[in-house]
């Protein structure tokens, strides 16, 4: 059985795909830490597109649990990071206006690089989370990715000028 979770580029939809599910009652739970949505299926395979707005909207990590007969069978997560991507685009636009000899620009570039690396590390961790082993180990990877995302978000606070 496989649980695959992805998102659309506009950060508005989460795509959940389950293949080779066990027969019987299967439940999917999607949460952003504040709000939760459930849906059931009985087929061997199921693909569902859920809007982020259905779960309360916003950027951040969305955790998907696959329950079989009431117990968690699999867990995966996806990061909606349009807020950080917008922040990085804004920072890069500022950097394009800099004089190459400006020491202020070096600090701005270093900050943009750190934000980018935090975001990419969080995405990479989540991509490998389903290979982490037990549900507790997967959750530890998700928690680590969440910490990196929140750090990048804090670094971007007040710097995202494109209404994202």
C-alpha positions as CSV (number, residue, x, y, z in Angstrom):
1,X,0.0,0.0,0.0
2,X,1.3,3.5,-0.8
3,X,0.2,6.9,0.4
4,X,1.4,9.8,-1.9
5,X,0.8,13.4,-1.1
6,X,1.6,16.4,-3.4
7,X,0.3,19.9,-4.0
8,X,-0.4,22.2,-6.8
9,X,2.1,25.0,-7.7
10,X,-0.4,27.7,-6.5
11,X,-0.5,26.1,-3.0
12,X,-4.3,25.9,-3.2
13,X,-4.8,22.1,-3.5
14,X,-3.4,19.0,-1.9
15,X,-3.5,15.8,-3.9
16,X,-3.8,12.5,-2.0
17,X,-3.4,9.2,-3.7
18,X,-3.7,5.8,-2.0
19,X,-2.9,2.7,-4.0
20,X,-3.2,-1.0,-3.1
21,X,-5.3,-0.2,0.0
22,X,-6.5,-3.0,2.3
23,X,-10.1,-4.0,1.7
24,X,-12.6,-2.6,4.1
25,X,-12.9,0.8,5.7
26,X,-10.1,3.3,4.9
27,X,-10.1,6.8,6.3
28,X,-7.9,9.7,5.3
29,X,-7.3,12.5,7.8
30,X,-5.7,15.8,6.6
31,X,-4.7,18.4,9.2
32,X,-2.8,21.7,9.2
33,X,-2.4,21.5,13.0
34,X,-5.5,23.6,13.6
35,X,-8.2,22.2,11.3
36,X,-8.9,18.7,10.2
37,X,-10.8,17.1,7.3
38,X,-11.7,13.4,7.0
39,X,-12.9,11.3,4.1
40,X,-13.6,7.6,3.7
41,X,-13.1,5.2,0.8
42,X,-13.5,1.5,0.3
43,X,-11.8,1.0,-3.1
44,X,-8.4,-0.5,-3.6
45,X,-7.2,2.9,-4.9
46,X,-8.3,6.4,-4.3
47,X,-7.2,9.8,-5.4
48,X,-8.7,12.9,-3.9
49,X,-8.0,16.6,-4.4
50,X,-8.6,18.7,-1.3
51,X,-8.4,22.4,-1.3
52,X,-6.3,24.1,1.4
53,X,-9.3,26.3,2.1
54,X,-11.3,23.2,3.1
55,X,-8.8,22.6,5.9
56,X,-8.6,26.3,7.0
57,X,-6.2,27.5,4.3
58,X,-2.8,29.0,4.5
59,X,0.7,27.9,4.0
60,X,2.6,25.4,6.1
61,X,2.8,21.7,6.6
62,X,-0.3,19.5,6.1
63,X,-0.1,16.1,7.6
64,X,-2.1,13.2,6.0
65,X,-2.9,10.1,8.0
66,X,-4.3,6.9,6.4
67,X,-6.3,4.9,8.9
68,X,-7.3,1.3,8.3
69,X,-9.9,-0.1,10.8
70,X,-9.3,2.8,13.1
71,X,-5.5,2.6,13.4
72,X,-2.9,4.7,11.6
73,X,-1.5,2.7,8.8
74,X,0.6,5.4,7.0
75,X,1.5,9.1,7.5
76,X,2.9,11.6,5.0
77,X,3.1,15.4,4.8
78,X,3.3,18.2,2.3
79,X,4.6,21.7,2.6
80,X,2.6,24.6,1.1
81,X,5.3,27.3,0.9
82,X,4.0,30.0,-1.5
83,X,4.6,32.5,1.3
84,X,8.3,31.7,1.5
85,X,8.7,31.6,-2.3
86,X,7.0,35.0,-2.5
87,X,9.4,36.3,0.1
88,X,12.4,35.0,-1.8
89,X,11.2,36.6,-5.0
90,X,10.8,39.9,-3.3
91,X,14.3,39.7,-1.8
92,X,15.8,38.8,-5.1
93,X,14.1,41.8,-6.7
94,X,15.7,44.0,-4.0
95,X,19.1,42.4,-4.7
96,X,18.8,43.1,-8.4
97,X,18.8,46.8,-7.5
98,X,22.0,46.6,-5.5
99,X,25.4,47.9,-6.5
100,X,27.8,45.0,-6.6
101,X,30.1,46.8,-4.1
102,X,27.4,47.4,-1.5
103,X,28.2,45.6,1.8
104,X,24.5,45.8,2.7
105,X,23.7,43.6,-0.3
106,X,26.0,40.9,1.0
107,X,23.9,40.6,4.2
108,X,20.7,40.6,2.2
109,X,22.1,37.9,-0.1
110,X,23.2,35.8,2.9
111,X,19.7,36.1,4.4
112,X,18.0,35.1,1.2
113,X,20.4,32.1,0.9
114,X,19.6,31.0,4.4
115,X,15.8,31.2,3.8
116,X,16.2,29.3,0.6
117,X,18.3,26.5,2.2
118,X,15.8,26.2,5.1
119,X,12.9,25.8,2.7
120,X,14.7,23.3,0.5
121,X,15.8,21.3,3.5
122,X,12.3,21.2,4.9
123,X,11.0,20.0,1.5
124,X,13.7,17.4,1.2
125,X,13.0,16.0,4.7
126,X,9.3,15.7,3.9
127,X,10.0,14.0,0.6
128,X,11.9,11.3,2.5
129,X,9.6,11.2,5.6
130,X,7.6,8.1,4.4
131,X,10.9,6.2,4.3
132,X,11.7,7.1,7.9
133,X,10.1,3.9,9.4
134,X,7.6,4.0,12.1
135,X,4.8,6.6,12.5
136,X,6.8,8.1,15.4
137,X,9.9,8.4,13.3
138,X,8.0,9.9,10.4
139,X,6.5,12.4,12.8
140,X,10.0,13.3,14.0
141,X,11.0,14.1,10.5
142,X,7.8,16.2,10.0
143,X,8.5,18.1,13.2
144,X,12.1,18.8,12.0
145,X,10.8,20.1,8.6
146,X,8.2,22.2,10.5
147,X,10.9,23.8,12.6
148,X,12.9,24.8,9.4
149,X,9.8,26.1,7.7
150,X,8.8,28.3,10.7
151,X,12.4,29.6,10.9
152,X,12.3,30.6,7.3
153,X,8.8,32.2,7.8
154,X,10.1,34.2,10.8
155,X,13.0,35.4,8.7
156,X,10.5,36.6,6.0
157,X,8.2,38.3,8.4
158,X,7.3,41.8,7.1
159,X,9.3,41.3,3.9
160,X,6.8,39.7,1.6
161,X,5.3,42.5,-0.4
162,X,3.3,40.6,-3.0
163,X,0.1,39.9,-0.9
164,X,0.8,36.2,-0.3
